[in-house]
Amino acid sequence: MLGLMQDRPLLISSLIEHAATFHPGTEIVSRLPEGPLHRTNWGELRDRSKQVANALTSLGIKPGERVGTLAWNSHRHLALYYGVAGSGAVLHTVNPRLFPEQIDYIINHAEDQILFFDITFATLVEQLAPVLKTVKAFIAMTDRAHMPDIQVPNLLCYEELLDAQSTDYTWPEFDERSASSLCYTSGTTGNPKGVLYSHRSTVLHTLMELAPDTFGISSNETLLLIVPMFHANAWGMPYAAAMVGAKLVFPGPHLDGKSIYALMRDERVTFSQGVPTVWMMLFQYMDASPDLDPRQLGVKRIGIGGAAVSRAMLERFENDFGAEVVQGWGMTETSPIGVISKLLLKHANVPHEDLVKVKLKQGRGVWGVDLKIVDAQGCALPWDGVAFGHLLVRGPWIASGYFRDEGGAVLDAEGFFPTGDVATIDSDGYLQLVDRAKDVIKSGGEWISSIDVENAASSHPAVAEAAVIGVAHPKWQERPLLVVVKRPGVKVEAKDILDHLSQRVAKWWLPDDVVFVDSLPHTATGKLLKTSLRQQFRDYQLPGTS
């Protein structure tokens, strides 16, 4: 017997319609690549999205065809989020921080028919245009006064194109399992692979983002969206904001500490999300301006993902800003919510040091995501917070494979996706990353977590950033090498760092050496690029091994 409920498809267009109907006047603020602030609202954004849909029809875009973007976070990009997907086409958000040859590869692999781009990427687009085989039109996301002087075929102006379209458009209804957006992994090894989201997966993921045990977003929120809209759909925030009609603030390309501070202050931001690298830039700006009071910002919650949160960062946000840190773990392949760090009722009277240990874990599973950890033979391991193994996930917003079947079948016999991470899960369901499977250090038959050593090193007041890699050792196979970026103006020696670590990690986990560098390499999504570090130090001789 079936239930007698209306069967309405879960479509992304329903989100923008809700926002425009019930929160039409709520602001959407953008710092544009051209420089000035732009203000619009959900009602106007809905109309602009419909103009996008009509523009796509005029350009001959059919349902299922891919529309590419090379763009920062802005109201213009947001209109594409809804106009492209709402019309039945697929929004392909291209990461402009990838190497040009990778961008060339993924646009051709996706067979994008149109490419929208911000003017900061005009030179890049001009360079790529001759090799983009399927792109029929290039649309500069600006007005006529700021159109770039570049030589590309069929170059159009975003504002003129949309102004010429009607706001009269009826969103089509179709199968909720239809593809809505496409995002490629950063591809630290081999070519990037495409993750193809559906309308259904996106709406279900959005519902979970609003839950109190995840991000607890409501219509009373002002969200500063630092996470790039080309990175796993900005962690789903453009959809969540529409579902509740929250105020949105976009920084555009202006991600320096001064610009972020100013937007937080002037727009009275209550919640913001970003990778640790962005927050480090904010701290550096504030350290150089000691008269600034972070508590005057009024920010209540800070979301951090993409890399493990250090204790120093956690405590600075809590103590200086008075803000709750919401850490999470996920991947492009998980839409990206996998686990979220929230405390339980039982933690109300836990001693401070024990509480910090809980907060530094990546988080607990949320509804919709099944977790398991397995050993090298694929056997399930216990959730005791001690055993660690390969992490696998399953759920309605988890990838079942890659676009065009790149990589072949990826799920195990139970339908779980292998994340490539090594983790532990404790009896309360808190997941803690030990390492990426390719980054874990194998020393004398035992595993050393580079993440734990990095976090311990980052708690030293002289350390701005730290990375740990395995270096060949004649006896132990591998031993850890610690690579450190010092804070500006401080003096510190290797012995100082090692003495600090000796109180915080197991003796046999202590790095065999410390190297100081000016900067560390990062992936296009802000993660430490350890493949580059391993290449840089492939011939490094640890003390006592020559």
Secondary structure, 3 states (H helix, E strand, C coil): CCCCCCCCCCCCHHHHHHHHHHCCCCEEEEECCCCCEEEEEHHHHHHHHHHHHHHHHHCCCCCCCEEEEECCCCHHHHHHHHHHHHHCCEEEECCCCCCHHHHHHHHHHHCCCEEEECHHHHHHHHHHHHHCCCCCEEEECCCHHHCCCCCCCCEEEHHHHHHCCCCCCCCCCCCCCCEEEEEECCCCCCCCCEEEEEHHHHHHHHHHHCCCCCCCCCCCCEEEECCCCCCHHHHCHHHHHHHHCCEEEECCCCCCHHHHHHHHHHHCCCEEEECHHHHHHHHHHHHCCCCCCHHHHCCCEEEECCCCCCHHHHHHHHHHHCCEEEEEECCHHHCCCCEECCCCHHHCCCCHHHHHHHHCCCEEECCCCEEEEECCCCCECCCCCCCEEEEEEECCCCCCCCHHHCCCCCCCCCCCEEEEEEEEECCCCEEEEEEECCCCEEECCEEECHHHHHHHHHCCCCEEEEEEEEEEECCCEEEEEEEEEECCCCCCCHHHHHHHHHCCCCHHHCCCEEEECCCCCECCCCCECHHHHHHHCCCCCCCCCC
